[in-house]
Amino acid sequence: MVGPIRPQFVLFGSSIVQFSFSHQGWGAILTDLYACKADILLRGYAGWNSRCALQVLDEVFPKDAAVQPSLVIVYFGGNDSMEPHPSGLGAHVPLPEYVENMRKIAIHLKSLSQKTRIIFLTAPPVNEAQMAEVFGNDLGRSNESCRKYSDACVQLCQELGVKVIDLWKALQQRDDWLTACFTDGIHLSCEGSEIVIKEILKVIKEADWEPNLLWRSLPTEFPEISPCIFVDPEGSTAIKVSEMDFAWQTQWQ
């Protein structure tokens, strides 16, 4: 382990998480914004459902860890929502079981520490036509099934007092969401990820968490060592690199 110890943000989920560093993804944006402030840890596993997540929950989030995460962002549901395959294989998890699995994940994460904060992401919509073109017609995934699992996740989070982002609704607020938000009908394009990161930052900004986890509120590591640039001839005015807001970051303030 390298030091000093920073706040840890863990991204835990299936392919929406694993691929969040691709295509200018929301995980990459989060990492950029929290540079020198927090460590973003990726625990994304393409193809997984909530049943898979439960099998490794204690290993990924051990209760006796010396350092517990400050924030965990969880996404499962899209694969769970797939239609059951006649063979019994596949990623489908019945809706009642999915809800109970997510409940167990939330309860476990809450038990890690009093300072561990949680955000659940619901199943986003899908572009069924694009999905069929890329993967074929037998994937067993539909926008309506995603809605059902998304609604169930929202209801569960409201019951448990867990922050939740309804991606099924959020992405569809954009008029051209069908053509703009996906790379293959399922996974997020840069435009889709922009919606996700805006929703995440909104939740963090509005939450009454102590300490505040918004990127502008967290201290920058080693600010006293950061060199000064843009120094005037007399040396009376200078700006430290660590104090600068770069153009690509200001859009997220």
Disulfide bonds with the S-S distance in Angstrom:
none
